[in-house]
Amino acid sequence: MAETNIAVACIGLGRLGAGIAHNVQRAGFRLIVYNRTQEKAEPLITSGAALARTPREAAHAADVVVTSLMDDASVLDVVNGADGVLSGMRPGAVHAGTTTTSPNLSTRLTELHSSHGSEYVAANVLGRPDAAAAGKLITLLARKPEAIARARQVIDTYSARVILLGEDPALASSMKLAGNFFLAGLLEVIGEAFAFAKRRGVLDPFSEMLKAFLPGSQEYLDRIRSSDFGRAGFTLDAGLKDILLILDAAAEVRLLLLCCSLVKDKCIAAQTRGLNQCDWSVFTAISSLDASP
């Protein structure tokens, strides 16, 4: 069990954030929660968490603040708004940001916290909601060792593996975007390969072969093979947000990512078909949908 004198505020209780918060609570930390819609906080409150009315109130009560939000804009609003985290955070407290954001925002958050007297730790996570619920996320950490040390006990409650990337928080954001880019490219290849295998009459044996080659990708292989894109772990809208972040970050270093641009176009095509809330791997179906009979 954790040192119960450490208070943790979990802000953002979406698909990943709820799993993170449950693991923090099960580990014995004193938990404070905030979410725009209170209903998502109810299971945690029933189990003993305190409900905060604003991010400011949540941060004021905490030694460690963990945010799990949607994008750059939502993070900046929660941190720097009138009732935001910085307006309530105590000097010396640590904010661990798990949201997939631009590297530039990680740098800005570090500057904002440093000016305030608190600490920001980039703590981007790899993994789907089931991994968050099971405490098996991969966490990419970047910041000063002393700041990481203050948050590490909390981060370990929901992480199966932690990768340290140095003191520059932008490195954690960049690593997360690189991971998402690799996954997007892999899904695109799987989708095209399945479309080809289906037309050539070898879909079933080819699918079984890929499961042997890619044992960690079975869920995506099954989704794409059977066109089962419901029950989204990560929505198309969220996936496109990440793809655009990758392309922007690549442009900053004058890098052309043709595969990423292709995925962007397919995501947009899937959106025009009203598939926004499907699992983001639905973009792989666009090749088949657009193919001639």
N, C-alpha and C positions, 0 to 999 in steps of 0.2 A: 504493500500500500504506500501511497505517496505521503509526503509531509503535509498534513492537513492544514497547517498554518499558512500555506501558499494558496492564494486566491487566484483563480483563472477566469477571465471573461471570454466567452466564445460569442463572437458577433458574426451573424450570418449562419442560418440553420437550414441551408438548402440540401441538396443531395449529398454533397461531401461534408458540409459543415455539421450536419446533424450527427453523422457517424463520428466525426472528430470529437464533438462535444460529449457524446455518450461514452467514448473511451476515456476522456479526461475525468468524467464523473465517476466511472467505475473504478478508476485508479485511486480515488479517495480525495481528490482536490476539492476545495470549496469552489463551487461553480456558480458564476453569474452568466446569464444569457440575455442576448438581445437579438430580436429579429423584427423586421418591419411588420410581418403578420404574426401575431402572438400565438395563433393556433399551432404553428410548428414548434413552439417552445413548450407546449403543454406536457408532453411525455417527460421532458427533463425537469420541469417544475414539479410534477407529480413525484418524481424520484428525489426531490430535495433541492433542486437548483433555485437560486433567487432570480427573479425577473427584473431586468432593468427597463426603464421607460425610454431611455435614449442611449446612444453609444457613449456619451459623456458620463452618464451615471454608471454604466457597466465598467468603463475604464477606471473611474475614480475608486472603485472598490477592489481593483485587481492589482496583482503583482506582475502577472503575465496576461497580455491580451492576444487572442488568436482570432484573426479575421479570415473568413471564407466567403468571398463575395463574387460578383459577376465579372467586372471589368475595371479598367483604369478609372473611369468616371465614378463608379460606385465606391471604389476604395477611397478615392480622394475626398468624396463627399462625406463618407463615414469618419475619416481621419480629421479632415480640416474644416468641416462644417461648423455652424454656430453651436450645435450641441454634439460636436464630434469628439472623437477619442482624445485628441490633443488638449481639448479644453478641460478634460477631467483627469487625464493621466498624471500619476504622481511622478516626481523626479526619480530617475533610476529604474522605473518600471520598463518592461520590455514588450514590444509589439512584434509578434511573429506573424508575418503575412503569408498566407498559403495560396492566395488568388493568383491565377495566371495573368500577369500584367506585362507591360512593356519594360524593357531594361531601364528606359529613361525614368519611368515612374519609381522603380526601386531606388534609383539614385536620389530622386526628389524626396521620397519618404524618409530616406536616411538623413537628408539635410534638415527636413522639418523636425524630425525627432531630436536631432543633435542640438538645434537651436532651442528646443523646448526643454532639454535636459533629460529626456528619456532616450530609449534605444530602439532602433528598428533592426530586425533580423529578417532577411529574405528567407522564407521557409517554404518554397514552392513544392507542391506534391505531385507525384505521378501515381495514378491509380483511379479506378472507377468507384462508384459508391459502395459496392459490396466490399471492396478492399478497405475503404474508410471505416465501415461498420465493424469489420473484423480486426481493425488495428494493424493492417498490413500495407499501408501506403509507403511509398519511397519518398523521403523528404530530402530536398536539395537545399543545403544550408550555406549561407554566405553572410559573414559579418565578423566583427572582432571576436576573438575567442571568449573574452569575459562576458560579452553580451549573449553569445550562444550558450555559455555555461548556465546562465540564469534561466534560460528557457528550455534547456535540453531535457530536463526531467518531464516536462509537460509534453514536448514534442515526441518523446519516446513512447508515450502511451498509445499513440495512433500510428506509429511507424514501425515497419518490419526492418527497414534499412534507412540509414542516414548517410548521405554523401556530403562531405565537407568540401567547399569550393573556394576557400580563401576569404578575404575580408571585403571584397567589392560585391555589394548586393546585386549588382546588375548581372553578375555571373550566374547566379541562381536562376534569374529570369531567363537568361539566354539559354541555359541548359534545359530548362523546361520547354522553351520554344523549339529547341533542337529535337527534343524527344517527341514532341507533338508533330513536328514536321516529318520525322522518320515514320511515325505511326500512320500519318495521313498518306504518305507515299506507299507504305506497305498495303494499306487498305485499297488504294487505287489499283495497285498491281493485282491484288487478289480479285477485285471486282472484274477487271478486264480478263484475267486468266480464267475465271469461272465462266464468263460469258462465252469465251472461245471454247472451253472444254464442253460446255452444254451444247453448243452448235455442232461440235464434232462427236458427240455421243459418249464422252468419257468423264462426265461430271462426277459421278459417284466415286470411281477409283481415284480420280485426281484429288477430290476433296479428302479422302482418307489418307492419301500420301502427304498432303500438306499438313494434316493434323500431326503426323509423325515428325515432319520437318519443323513445325512451328507450334510446339506444345503449349506455349503460353498464350496463343491466339485463338484457342478453340471457340470461345464465345463469338468472336468476330467472324470466324470461318463459318460457323453454323448460321449466324444472322445473314451473312451475304449469300450463302448457298441457297437458303430457303426464303430469302427476301422477307425476313421477319425483323422489321425495324421498329416495332412497337416497344413498350416498356423501356423507354430511353434511359440509359444510364448517363448519357451525355448528349444533349440535344443538337440538332443541326444548327440552330441559331448560335449556340455556344461554340460549336466547332468552327463555324465561319468566323466568329470573333477571333479565335486563336489563329486561324489561317491568315487573317488580315494583319494581326500582330507580327506574325513571322515575316510576312512580305515587307512590312514597314521596317522591321529590324534589319532585314537583309539589305534593303535599299540604303540604310544608313552606312553600311560598310561596302556599298557598291557591288552587291552580289545579286546575280540573276538566278532565281529558283523556278525553272520552267515547270517542274512537277507540281510545285506549290501553287503556281498560277493556274494550272489545269484543275487542281482540286478546288480552288476558289470558284472557278467558272462552273464546275459541277455542283458545288454547294448552292450557288445562286440559282442554277437551273432547277435544283430540287426545291428551293424555296418558292419559285414561281408555280410549282405544282402543289403548293400548300403542305409541304412535308416538314415544316419548321420544327415541330415538336417531336418528330421521329428521332430515333437514335442517329447520331451524326454519320454513321457508316452508310446511311441511306444514299449518300452522294454516289456510292459505287453502283447504284442501280441505274444511273442516268445513261450509261453506255448501252445497257440492254433496252431501256425505254425508248432511246433514240434510234435503235437499230432497225433496219428494214426487216420485215417478216421473212 
